[in-house]
Amino acid sequence: MHRPADPCPPERHRRDPWIEQLFSSKAARRGAVVRRSMSWVDREVGREAFLAEVRQRGYHVIQTADQFVVVCHDGPIRLLF
């Protein structure tokens, strides 16, 4: 028996809503920085998914203490000290 295709794509193919919200923020759109606690990232979406999203966008991520700081542009960065 032939079943029609499911009109709704599986949930796993959609981007996580909080990732969309994070990277559509005013700061992210201006090429500034956004910051999230590592525990929040782990709880809400998972570290690997978060890092993959940052990498896909060509942004930079810095881990400091218990925070991730994302530099929302793809240009070079230099740590001064």
C-alpha positions as CSV (number, residue, x, y, z in Angstrom):
1,M,0.0,0.0,0.0
2,H,1.3,3.4,-1.0
3,R,1.4,6.1,1.7
4,P,1.4,9.8,0.8
5,A,4.4,11.9,1.7
6,D,4.2,13.6,5.1
7,P,3.5,17.3,4.5
8,C,5.3,18.3,7.7
9,P,9.1,17.9,7.7
10,P,10.5,16.1,10.8
11,E,11.3,18.5,13.7
12,R,15.0,17.6,13.5
13,H,15.3,19.3,10.1
14,R,14.2,22.6,11.5
15,R,16.6,25.0,13.2
16,D,16.3,25.3,16.9
17,P,14.2,28.4,17.7
18,W,16.6,29.7,20.3
19,I,19.5,29.6,17.8
20,E,17.4,31.7,15.4
21,Q,16.7,34.1,18.1
22,L,20.3,34.4,19.3
23,F,21.7,35.0,15.8
24,S,19.0,37.4,14.7
25,S,19.5,39.6,17.8
26,K,20.5,43.2,17.1
27,A,24.0,42.6,18.4
28,A,24.5,39.6,16.1
29,R,23.2,41.5,13.1
30,R,25.6,44.4,13.8
31,G,28.6,42.1,13.9
32,A,29.1,42.6,17.6
33,V,29.3,39.8,20.2
34,V,26.8,37.6,22.0
35,R,27.4,35.7,25.2
36,R,25.8,32.6,26.7
37,S,26.7,30.5,29.7
38,M,28.1,27.1,28.8
39,S,25.5,25.4,31.1
40,W,22.7,27.2,29.3
41,V,24.1,26.1,25.9
42,D,24.4,22.6,27.1
43,R,20.9,22.6,28.5
44,E,19.1,24.3,25.6
45,V,20.7,23.0,22.4
46,G,23.9,21.1,23.2
47,R,27.4,22.2,22.9
48,E,28.2,20.4,19.6
49,A,25.1,21.9,17.9
50,F,25.9,25.4,19.1
51,L,29.5,25.2,18.0
52,A,28.5,23.7,14.6
53,E,26.1,26.7,14.1
54,V,28.8,29.2,15.0
55,R,31.2,27.4,12.6
56,Q,28.6,27.3,9.8
57,R,28.1,31.1,10.0
58,G,31.9,31.7,9.9
59,Y,31.9,33.4,13.3
60,H,34.4,33.0,16.1
61,V,33.7,31.6,19.6
62,I,35.8,32.1,22.7
63,Q,35.4,30.1,25.8
64,T,36.2,32.0,29.0
65,A,35.4,30.7,32.5
66,D,31.9,29.3,32.2
67,Q,30.9,31.5,29.2
68,F,30.9,31.3,25.4
69,V,31.5,34.6,23.7
70,V,30.6,34.6,20.0
71,V,32.2,37.3,17.7
72,C,29.5,37.7,15.1
73,H,31.6,38.4,12.0
74,D,33.9,36.3,9.8
75,G,36.8,38.7,9.8
76,P,40.1,38.1,11.5
77,I,40.4,38.5,15.3
78,R,43.5,39.0,17.5
79,L,43.7,38.5,21.2
80,L,45.8,41.3,22.6
81,F,46.4,39.9,26.1
